[in-house]
Amino acid sequence: WHPMLQVFTSSYKVRYLAPICSRIVVVALILGLSSVIFPMIISFRSGGFLLENEVGREEPLVFFNKEVLLFITGSSGAPLVVWSTVPQFNAMAGDLLRFPKMTVMEIDDNYDGRPERLSLNLTVALPADDTVAEVTLLAGFNCTLKKFINLEMNAIAFVSKSTNTPSRGLSVFGDLSFVQKSAPPQFSRSISYESLLNPSVSSASSFDISNILRKYNSLNESFRLKSTYSTWTRPALPSVPFHLSLEVNYSDVDVRYIPGLAQQLKHIWVEYLAILIPFMWIVSSLLGYCVRNGVFPVYIKPDKIKSHAS
């Protein structure tokens, strides 16, 4: 006995032939068409081929544009302090105008050139014979989105807090979030919104908070202060200025958009293939069972297709 070594291999393919006008040809044609058409129907009925909306995660580029409107109301219900960074507004404030000390710090925590949060502090002197009952603040931001939609806008963060106890300070914490009424097409147009806190028309109605918020709310896209927490500093002390602190996080936002052609084709292809491949395997197995087990008469023709030495 001597050890054996494989020196040659050969592969064979078996052909199953049938006349064109035969039952097995009709069955093969029906099964072939079914393997193409049924996956298409299932894909369409399970949600459709086209994506109506898609959601993407993006870190917006946000900068505080140093536009502020401040209103402080006293316990008597009358305004105590009115101030803005807009000179036209201050010119209409009259005796209520008080110039606070403002400090601004935008912090880049991960050193990527994009600030992640804002720290805004306002210190304003109050009349000695009244205390603070309500604080309203509007702060302007320049926000840019580029990854899914082209958006550049002047956003507004709105803060309105009231108290029944005399206080000498207010601290507010929140996240600047993105809000959409409807999804725009992906990269189809450039969206730009001008500032509402620095209008070109210097009329009293231009600086009315209700008008500003109504116009801002009518925009399809906007940034708003959400997830807010606030604390009042008590008690109020005579001759101690009122201190307002606002800390805003520039968090990642969810952007809704209508996908473009490339993303639609990719989605259609992947969804169709996910159903087509199992269907083709089932059809091939069923057809193979029919011809190998003599369900339909066929002619068998062995065919040598490949051979190679090893």
Backbone torsions as a table, in degrees:
resi	resn	phi	psi	omega
1	TRP	NA	135.4	-179.6
2	HIS	-122.7	145.0	176.8
3	PRO	-59.0	142.1	-179.0
4	MET	-99.1	142.8	178.6
5	LEU	-128.7	128.4	178.4
6	GLN	-69.9	124.7	-177.2
7	VAL	-115.9	-10.7	-175.9
8	PHE	-159.6	141.6	175.1
9	THR	-130.5	152.4	-179.2
10	SER	-143.8	136.6	179.6
11	SER	-113.9	146.7	-178.7
12	TYR	-127.8	149.2	174.6
13	LYS	-124.3	136.3	179.7
14	VAL	-101.8	125.0	178.8
15	ARG	-98.9	135.2	176.2
16	TYR	-110.3	113.6	-174.9
17	LEU	-108.1	148.6	177.2
18	ALA	-152.3	151.3	177.1
19	PRO	-61.2	153.6	-178.9
20	ILE	-60.5	-41.4	179.9
21	CYS	-93.0	69.4	178.9
22	SER	-137.4	161.8	-177.6
23	ARG	-65.2	-38.8	-177.8
24	ILE	-66.1	-32.8	176.3
25	VAL	-67.6	-41.1	177.6
26	VAL	-63.5	-43.1	178.9
27	VAL	-63.2	-43.3	179.6
28	ALA	-62.9	-38.9	178.6
29	LEU	-66.3	-43.7	179.6
30	ILE	-63.8	-44.0	179.9
31	LEU	-65.5	-37.7	179.0
32	GLY	-65.2	-44.9	177.5
33	LEU	-65.7	-37.0	179.6
34	SER	-64.4	-37.5	-179.0
35	SER	-66.7	-20.3	178.5
36	VAL	-94.8	-42.2	-172.8
37	ILE	-78.8	-43.6	-175.6
38	PHE	-64.2	-41.3	174.5
39	PRO	-59.4	-34.6	178.1
40	MET	-66.3	-42.6	179.6
41	ILE	-65.6	-44.0	-179.3
42	ILE	-63.5	-42.2	179.2
43	SER	-62.0	-41.5	-178.9
44	PHE	-69.1	-42.2	-177.3
45	ARG	-73.7	-19.5	-178.4
46	SER	-87.7	8.1	177.9
47	GLY	147.4	-5.9	179.1
48	GLY	89.5	156.6	179.7
49	PHE	-76.6	-37.8	-173.3
50	LEU	-86.8	140.8	174.6
51	LEU	-84.7	119.1	179.1
52	GLU	-76.1	-42.0	179.3
53	ASN	-140.9	147.4	174.0
54	GLU	-134.3	150.0	-178.3
55	VAL	-119.1	128.5	177.7
56	GLY	-123.5	151.4	-179.8
57	ARG	-100.3	130.6	-177.3
58	GLU	-144.7	146.7	173.0
59	GLU	-94.5	111.6	-178.1
60	PRO	-72.8	153.8	172.5
61	LEU	-91.2	111.7	-173.1
62	VAL	-123.5	134.5	173.9
63	PHE	-135.3	139.0	173.7
64	PHE	-73.9	123.2	-175.6
65	ASN	-94.6	12.5	173.6
66	LYS	60.6	37.4	171.4
67	GLU	-110.2	121.3	-174.8
68	VAL	-138.3	138.0	166.8
69	LEU	-121.5	126.7	-176.9
70	LEU	-124.7	130.2	176.6
71	PHE	-130.0	126.6	176.2
72	ILE	-122.2	125.1	-178.9
73	THR	-107.4	139.2	-179.1
74	GLY	-85.5	174.0	-179.2
75	SER	-65.5	-20.5	177.6
76	SER	-80.0	-7.1	-178.3
77	GLY	92.0	-6.4	179.7
78	ALA	-92.0	150.2	178.0
79	PRO	-63.1	137.8	176.2
80	LEU	-101.4	-46.8	-175.3
81	VAL	-137.1	136.7	172.5
82	VAL	-134.3	131.5	-179.8
83	TRP	-158.7	151.5	177.4
84	SER	-151.3	160.6	172.9
85	THR	-80.7	-4.1	-179.8
86	VAL	-94.0	116.7	-177.1
87	PRO	-59.7	-35.4	-178.6
88	GLN	-63.0	-35.6	178.3
89	PHE	-70.0	-43.9	-179.9
90	ASN	-62.4	-29.8	-180.0
91	ALA	-67.7	-22.8	179.7
92	MET	-98.5	-1.0	-175.3
93	ALA	-77.0	-26.4	179.3
94	GLY	65.9	-136.9	-176.4
95	ASP	-71.8	-14.0	-179.7
96	LEU	-79.1	-9.7	-176.0
97	LEU	-69.3	124.6	173.0
98	ARG	-131.5	131.6	-180.0
99	PHE	-93.5	110.6	-179.7
100	PRO	-82.8	166.4	170.2
101	LYS	-88.6	120.9	-176.6
102	MET	-115.3	129.5	173.4
103	THR	-122.4	134.7	-176.4
104	VAL	-126.7	134.2	175.6
105	MET	-141.1	118.8	172.6
106	GLU	-103.1	126.7	-168.5
107	ILE	-111.1	126.7	175.8
108	ASP	-101.4	94.2	-173.5
109	ASP	-67.1	-37.0	-175.6
110	ASN	-105.4	9.2	173.7
111	TYR	57.2	43.0	179.0
112	ASP	-104.5	8.2	-179.5
113	GLY	86.2	-0.3	178.3
114	ARG	-118.4	122.2	178.0
115	PRO	-66.8	141.2	180.0
116	GLU	-99.7	-18.7	-179.2
117	ARG	-159.4	161.0	-179.4
118	LEU	-121.2	139.8	171.6
119	SER	-122.3	112.0	-178.6
120	LEU	-117.1	127.3	-178.9
121	ASN	-128.0	130.1	177.9
122	LEU	-124.3	130.4	176.6
123	THR	-123.9	119.9	-173.5
124	VAL	-133.2	139.4	177.1
125	ALA	-79.1	139.7	-178.2
126	LEU	-112.7	155.9	172.1
127	PRO	-60.0	144.5	-173.2
128	ALA	-72.9	-19.4	-173.2
129	ASP	-98.6	15.6	-179.4
130	ASP	-148.2	162.6	179.8
131	THR	-125.1	163.5	-175.8
132	VAL	-81.6	132.0	175.3
133	ALA	-114.3	-29.6	-178.0
134	GLU	-151.7	142.8	177.4
135	VAL	-126.4	129.6	175.6
136	THR	-125.3	129.7	-176.4
137	LEU	-136.0	135.2	170.8
138	LEU	-121.3	125.4	-179.2
139	ALA	-123.4	137.9	-176.3
140	GLY	-100.1	143.2	179.0
141	PHE	-134.1	147.2	171.4
142	ASN	-100.1	118.3	-173.8
143	CYS	-121.7	137.3	-178.6
144	THR	-132.3	133.7	172.7
145	LEU	-123.8	135.5	-176.3
146	LYS	-131.7	-20.7	-169.2
147	LYS	-71.6	-42.3	-176.4
148	PHE	-117.0	-36.8	174.9
149	ILE	-133.2	152.1	178.0
150	ASN	-92.5	99.9	-175.9
151	LEU	-131.7	129.9	170.9
152	GLU	-136.7	122.5	-175.2
153	MET	-148.1	159.2	171.6
154	ASN	-96.9	106.4	-175.2
155	ALA	-92.0	165.5	-178.8
156	ILE	-127.9	130.5	169.7
157	ALA	-103.5	122.7	-174.9
158	PHE	-109.8	128.3	178.3
159	VAL	-128.6	128.9	175.9
160	SER	-142.4	112.8	-177.3
161	LYS	-131.8	143.8	179.4
162	SER	-131.7	159.1	-179.6
163	THR	-148.1	153.5	176.2
164	ASN	-101.8	-5.2	-178.2
165	THR	-111.5	132.7	178.1
166	PRO	-54.5	130.1	-175.8
167	SER	-134.8	156.0	179.5
168	ARG	-112.5	5.3	179.6
169	GLY	-170.7	157.6	178.3
170	LEU	-138.9	132.4	176.2
171	SER	-120.5	131.0	-178.1
172	VAL	-127.2	134.9	178.8
173	PHE	-127.3	138.4	-179.7
174	GLY	-167.4	175.1	178.7
175	ASP	-114.6	137.9	175.8
176	LEU	-85.7	109.3	-173.8
177	SER	-109.9	156.8	-178.1
178	PHE	-99.6	133.4	-177.7
179	VAL	-126.3	134.8	177.3
180	GLN	-129.2	140.7	172.9
181	LYS	-86.5	-38.9	177.3
182	SER	-144.6	158.7	-176.2
183	ALA	-89.7	124.6	176.1
184	PRO	-82.9	161.0	175.6
185	PRO	-63.4	148.2	-178.6
186	GLN	-67.2	122.2	175.4
187	PHE	56.6	20.9	-174.4
188	SER	-79.4	-27.3	-177.4
189	ARG	-156.0	163.7	177.2
190	SER	-99.3	122.9	-176.7
191	ILE	-102.2	128.8	-178.9
192	SER	-140.2	133.5	178.4
193	TYR	-125.4	130.3	179.6
194	GLU	-79.2	168.0	-177.8
195	SER	-71.5	137.9	174.3
196	LEU	-96.4	-11.9	-179.1
197	LEU	-89.2	-10.4	179.6
198	ASN	-132.8	68.3	-173.9
199	PRO	-71.7	156.8	178.6
200	SER	-76.1	-24.7	179.0
201	VAL	-93.8	120.7	-176.1
202	SER	-93.3	65.7	176.5
203	SER	-114.9	160.3	-177.9
204	ALA	-62.1	-35.6	-179.1
205	SER	-67.5	-24.6	179.9
206	SER	-67.9	-24.6	-178.6
207	PHE	-107.1	8.8	176.3
208	ASP	-71.1	128.6	-175.2
209	ILE	-60.8	-40.2	-179.8
210	SER	-61.3	-42.6	178.8
211	ASN	-66.8	-41.1	-179.8
212	ILE	-62.4	-47.6	-178.5
213	LEU	-69.0	-34.7	178.2
214	ARG	-64.6	-44.9	178.9
215	LYS	-66.0	-39.8	-179.0
216	TYR	-67.3	-37.5	179.9
217	ASN	-70.0	-22.5	179.8
218	SER	-77.4	-11.8	-179.9
219	LEU	-70.9	146.8	178.7
220	ASN	-71.0	-36.0	177.1
221	GLU	-118.3	139.6	178.1
222	SER	-157.6	157.2	171.8
223	PHE	-109.3	136.0	-177.4
224	ARG	-137.1	152.7	178.7
225	LEU	-81.3	117.6	-178.3
226	LYS	-129.1	172.7	-179.0
227	SER	53.3	47.4	-174.3
228	THR	-88.1	144.8	172.2
229	TYR	-130.2	145.5	-178.0
230	SER	-143.0	148.7	176.2
231	THR	-138.0	141.9	176.4
232	TRP	-101.0	141.0	177.1
233	THR	-96.4	119.7	-176.9
234	ARG	-126.6	157.8	-2.2
235	PRO	-87.5	171.5	173.8
236	ALA	-75.2	133.4	-178.6
237	LEU	-112.5	140.5	179.5
238	PRO	-59.4	140.2	176.4
239	SER	62.4	13.6	176.7
240	VAL	-99.7	124.4	-178.6
241	PRO	-62.4	155.1	177.5
242	PHE	-83.8	135.4	-176.4
243	HIS	-116.5	124.6	177.3
244	LEU	-115.1	126.4	-179.8
245	SER	-121.9	130.1	178.4
246	LEU	-127.6	122.9	176.4
247	GLU	-120.6	122.7	-175.1
248	VAL	-122.6	128.6	174.7
249	ASN	-93.4	133.2	175.6
250	TYR	-92.1	82.7	-173.9
251	SER	-84.8	163.4	174.3
252	ASP	-62.3	149.0	-176.0
253	VAL	-125.0	155.0	173.3
254	ASP	-94.2	125.0	-177.5
255	VAL	-111.5	121.8	175.3
256	ARG	-92.5	137.5	-179.5
257	TYR	-154.7	160.1	174.8
258	ILE	-90.6	118.0	-174.0
259	PRO	-61.1	150.9	177.1
260	GLY	-79.7	-177.9	-174.4
261	LEU	-61.6	-44.2	-177.1
262	ALA	-61.6	-44.2	179.9
263	GLN	-69.4	-34.8	177.5
264	GLN	-64.6	-45.6	179.9
265	LEU	-63.4	-39.6	178.0
266	LYS	-63.1	-42.3	179.2
267	HIS	-65.0	-44.3	-179.9
268	ILE	-61.8	-45.1	-177.1
269	TRP	-63.8	-46.0	-178.4
270	VAL	-65.9	-43.6	-178.1
271	GLU	-66.8	-38.6	180.0
272	TYR	-69.2	-42.9	-179.9
273	LEU	-64.2	-34.8	-178.2
274	ALA	-61.6	-26.4	178.7
275	ILE	-100.1	-32.0	-176.8
276	LEU	-65.0	-44.5	-175.0
277	ILE	-61.5	-48.2	176.1
278	PRO	-62.0	-36.7	178.7
279	PHE	-64.2	-42.3	-179.9
280	MET	-64.8	-37.1	178.0
281	TRP	-65.9	-41.7	179.1
282	ILE	-64.6	-44.8	-179.3
283	VAL	-63.9	-43.4	179.3
284	SER	-62.8	-41.3	179.2
285	SER	-66.2	-40.2	-179.8
286	LEU	-67.0	-43.1	179.2
287	LEU	-66.2	-40.2	178.0
288	GLY	-63.0	-38.4	178.0
289	TYR	-63.5	-41.0	-177.2
290	CYS	-64.6	-43.1	-175.2
291	VAL	-80.7	-33.4	-178.0
292	ARG	-75.4	-27.4	-176.8
293	ASN	-102.5	12.1	173.3
294	GLY	70.4	25.2	176.7
295	VAL	-63.6	-36.9	175.8
296	PHE	-126.1	142.5	179.5
297	PRO	-69.2	130.3	178.6
298	VAL	-139.8	163.7	174.7
299	TYR	-101.8	132.9	-177.9
300	ILE	-101.5	130.2	179.8
301	LYS	-133.7	102.9	175.6
302	PRO	-64.8	142.5	-176.5
303	ASP	-140.7	116.9	177.9
304	LYS	-79.9	122.0	-173.9
305	ILE	-113.4	-20.4	-174.6
306	LYS	-157.7	139.1	173.2
307	SER	-150.0	146.8	179.9
308	HIS	-158.4	150.1	178.0
309	ALA	-83.2	149.9	178.0
310	SER	-140.6	NA	NA
